């Protein structure tokens, strides 16, 4: 069923599968309720108590009905349309099998908006990249919107978009998988960050995982741009397949015949939009810490230039980009410590990047729930930490034997953040007091694992870490 304009919503019966607490289901329910749907059925396996904040926001709509704590197949069979949460698998799902029409908030947005889309996917760095791109567009005087996997549904700003308001979309592999075989996703710019093993408990193989990533450029043509990572073997596969114009980004100078952006020997970023014309893209020092975030800002700056922003303005604008919550986010400091929240690091490689993001060894807090990932590459990097504190979880259980084998000392594992932070204070603060250290130690929370069990999600995990830090070191 195709929705061509908002009037097509009037009179529809719509089932929202997956209300959640992070925006997508809530935004979809509100959108259809406000635009004349006859009935909006909100169903979720979680209970009303668990979803209380989202339920409360929808109580004002008389055409919303809740079916929480489980699904009723009739709510799917009789609906004109089912809006599926990206985290719900289509395969083998009896409820979705009964539906006549399955859409997502992203697919509905793409059907109804004629805004140019600047889409970003990848394994890590997506949120930092889209946030930097959105920041750059705004600072360059271009009215833009940001949504997608970054927990803002594009349905919340749909009616404000038009043909000259670019929309930056962060798209997960799940969101892209839901758009397979649909013509609506045709990004003006498709940017693919570094590909690493992720969600293997969902996909079962890298090939299936990457196949969903490739959907980002399936409908592009030669009027569009595809930005690929030159340092990533998958980037070269994407470049061969896309019909868009290929631009590269790299941590090393690009071959002279290629166009794109790279980190120069002095730490600055250079850009080449046409062969032989190399220019400054970023200064050597920018606000966000670490090589990984700098690479993300560089990729976003390249996309900004391709969209048509003033190339002379970009270096000064993007130098000041300060990052986003849960991605090496500096949020608190005491007399002896500076605290960074990197809770969005849900794979081992991201935690390894956090260890190497600073100019001095860090006190690292890591560990969490396993999602069938390999911690072998992370373990050697943890030798570089000044002190290592482990949060309990099945991923931590896999990591500990690796640490023991290489004789890397660690504290824990701890069953909660408060106990862990008290250990940080007990083990690290006395030495700083005795030495009268002038330079503050850097404490980084970078789990390198998922958050299931102890936390609702990585955002809840990050918020609770920040709260626990402030409770452990109050009034500073």
C-alpha positions, -999 to 999 in steps of 0.1 A, spaced: 0 0 0 15 33 -11 8 65 8 12 94 -17 1 122 6 -11 128 41 -47 126 31 -42 89 23 -39 82 60 -75 93 69 -96 63 78 -68 37 80 -64 11 107 -27 11 116 -9 -13 140 24 -1 155 45 -31 163 70 -21 190 64 11 210 97 12 228 112 41 247 136 56 220 113 74 197 105 53 166 73 36 177 61 65 197 67 89 168 49 66 144 19 62 167 16 100 172 21 106 135 -8 84 124 -30 95 153 -26 131 144 -31 126 106 -65 110 108 -61 73 111 -93 57 122 -75 35 147 -39 32 158 -32 0 177 0 1 197 13 -34 205 45 -44 223 57 -75 242 67 -51 271 41 -42 296 24 -9 302 45 -4 333 77 -9 314 66 15 286 50 41 310 67 72 296 57 64 260 22 53 270 17 85 289 25 106 258 -1 88 237 -30 90 262 -42 122 247 -52 106 214 -87 90 214 -79 69 183 -50 51 200 -56 17 215 -30 -2 235 -23 -39 233 7 -43 256 24 -73 273 20 -94 241 6 -94 206 -28 -104 192 -27 -117 157 -60 -101 148 -44 -67 153 -21 -76 124 -46 -95 102 -73 -67 103 -49 -37 100 -46 -18 67 -9 -12 76 16 -25 101 45 -2 111 73 -25 122 101 -17 146 135 -23 129 145 -46 158 117 -71 150 127 -99 126 105 -104 96 116 -140 90 95 -166 109 73 -140 126 37 -152 126 23 -118 134 40 -101 105 31 -130 82 -5 -122 89 -1 -85 79 -14 -72 45 11 -43 44 43 -38 63 60 -4 65 85 14 88 87 50 99 116 54 75 97 40 45 67 62 52 89 92 55 106 84 21 72 80 5 59 114 17 90 137 16 108 151 -14 137 163 7 172 153 -5 186 125 17 221 123 29 223 88 43 250 72 65 255 35 74 283 14 86 293 -6 117 307 21 140 309 59 136 274 64 121 260 86 148 292 107 151 293 111 113 256 121 109 258 145 138 289 162 124 273 164 90 241 179 104 261 203 125 281 214 95 250 220 74 235 242 100 267 261 107 271 267 69 236 283 68 218 253 53 185 244 70 186 206 76 171 178 96 186 148 114 169 115 121 169 77 118 188 53 140 201 82 161 167 78 179 149 106 162 122 94 138 120 115 106 82 114 109 86 140 137 98 166 111 82 153 79 58 182 74 87 207 77 107 192 49 108 202 12 130 199 -18 158 222 -5 159 210 31 184 181 32 176 153 56 206 135 72 196 99 80 215 74 101 205 40 88 212 7 106 215 -26 88 181 -35 101 165 -2 89 181 -8 55 170 -44 54 134 -32 58 139 -10 27 151 -38 4 134 -39 -30 118 -4 -24 126 24 -48 121 53 -24 156 53 -9 177 72 -33 202 92 -13 219 122 -29 249 112 -8 254 77 6 283 75 31 295 41 44 317 41 75 341 13 85 326 -22 83 333 -46 112 316 -77 125 284 -67 143 250 -82 150 262 -117 141 237 -131 166 211 -117 142 226 -123 108 247 -154 113 273 -143 87 291 -111 75 278 -116 40 242 -113 51 250 -83 73 269 -65 46 241 -73 21 218 -51 41 244 -23 42 246 -23 4 209 -13 1 220 22 9 232 27 -27 210 3 -47 189 30 -62 216 56 -68 226 68 -103 254 89 -117 239 121 -104 244 108 -68 276 104 -47 288 73 -28 315 79 -2 336 48 6 363 40 32 395 35 13 411 17 43 384 -9 44 382 -38 20 345 -36 20 347 0 8 363 -12 -25 334 -37 -30 309 -9 -25 327 13 -49 326 -14 -76 289 -19 -72 274 15 -68 262 35 -98 269 68 -79 300 88 -83 326 74 -59 346 95 -34 369 81 -9 382 89 26 413 75 42 437 79 72 465 81 46 470 101 14 449 89 -15 465 79 -48 466 110 -71 439 96 -95 413 93 -68 390 120 -54 380 123 -17 396 132 16 425 120 37 446 127 68 479 143 58 512 138 76 508 170 97 474 157 110 453 180 89 427 167 65 429 174 28 402 172 1 404 166 -36 371 170 -55 388 171 -89 422 155 -97 451 179 -91 432 203 -69 441 195 -32 427 218 -5 425 220 33 394 203 47 402 202 85 430 217 106 454 194 124 436 200 158 399 198 161 376 197 192 367 160 194 394 136 207 409 106 190 417 94 155 384 76 150 363 107 157 386 128 135 380 103 107 343 106 111 344 144 111 365 142 79 340 119 62 312 142 72 331 173 59 336 155 26 299 149 24 293 186 33 315 197 5 298 174 -20 264 188 -10 277 222 -20 288 239 12 315 266 9 348 248 9 366 278 24 341 278 53 342 241 62 376 240 80 367 266 106 331 253 110 340 216 115 370 223 137 345 233 164 322 202 162 321 189 198 307 154 194 275 138 207 263 120 239 276 85 244 304 88 219 336 97 238 315 124 255 334 145 280 308 152 307 324 157 341 356 164 360 368 164 395 401 175 412 418 143 399 397 129 370 381 138 337 353 114 327 343 104 292 311 84 284 316 61 253 286 38 260 278 36 223 309 15 219 290 -18 216 317 -38 198 353 -47 208 369 -26 181 351 5 194 365 0 228 400 -5 213 396 28 195 387 45 228 419 32 244 439 49 216 419 81 214 439 100 239 475 112 242 481 94 275 470 60 290 435 60 303 417 44 332 393 22 312 359 8 322 348 -20 298 328 -51 295 291 -62 291 269 -87 273 282 -108 244 266 -108 210 287 -135 194 317 -112 188 354 -119 190 373 -101 218 407 -113 206 417 -81 190 406 -60 220 427 -78 246 462 -66 235 449 -30 233 439 -32 269 475 -35 279 478 2 271 453 12 298 467 27 330 441 7 349 414 -16 338 380 -21 355 355 -47 342 317 -45 343 302 -80 345 285 -97 316 288 -126 292 312 -106 270 334 -99 299 334 -136 306 350 -141 272 374 -113 277 388 -123 311 407 -155 299 424 -134 272 435 -109 298 448 -136 320 467 -153 292 486 -121 285 489 -112 322 470 -79 319 459 -69 354 423 -58 360 398 -51 387 364 -68 389 342 -79 373 317 -57 391 280 -63 391 270 -26 390 284 7 381 283 22 416 305 -6 430 328 -3 401 332 35 405 339 31 442 367 8 432 381 33 408 381 59 436 396 35 461 424 22 438 433 53 418 426 84 438 450 79 467 480 77 444 470 110 428 466 127 461 500 114 473 518 125 441 500 159 440 495 152 403 488 183 383 475 165 352 441 148 357 436 112 349 412 103 321 385 78 329 367 63 299 336 41 300 338 22 267 321 -12 271 329 -28 238 299 -50 243 261 -47 242 240 -36 272 213 -63 274 204 -75 310 219 -48 332 206 -19 311 177 -11 287 201 -1 259 234 17 254 217 51 259 203 41 292 237 26 301 254 59 293 229 80 313 233 57 343 270 58 341 269 96 341 245 96 371 267 71 390 298 92 385 280 123 398 268 104 428 303 90 436 319 124 432 292 149 442 294 187 444 325 192 425 
